[in-house]
């Protein structure tokens, strides 16, 4: 499928979206020195579910939601 707005394949658009979340997640992890032990802090301060999921995956935090 092709996006009617950008004329790019939808798979490319989806991957770019995912990578932005992972890029932002990696940045936040490094900036705030986040670890698995910071799960409560992450839950309290990160409201974007996609970003939170990316952080959890990178840190290896197991959550019942994901």
Residue pairs with C-beta under 8 A, 6 or more apart in sequence:
1 9
1 10
2 8
2 9
2 10
3 9
3 10
3 13
6 13
21 48
21 50
21 51
21 53
21 54
22 54
22 58
24 51
24 54
25 51
25 54
25 55
25 57
25 58
26 58
28 34
28 46
28 51
28 55
29 55
29 58
29 59
32 38
34 41
34 42
34 55
34 59
35 59
36 59
36 60
36 61
39 61
42 52
42 55
42 56
42 61
43 52
46 52
46 55
53 65
53 66
55 61
56 62
56 63
56 66
57 66
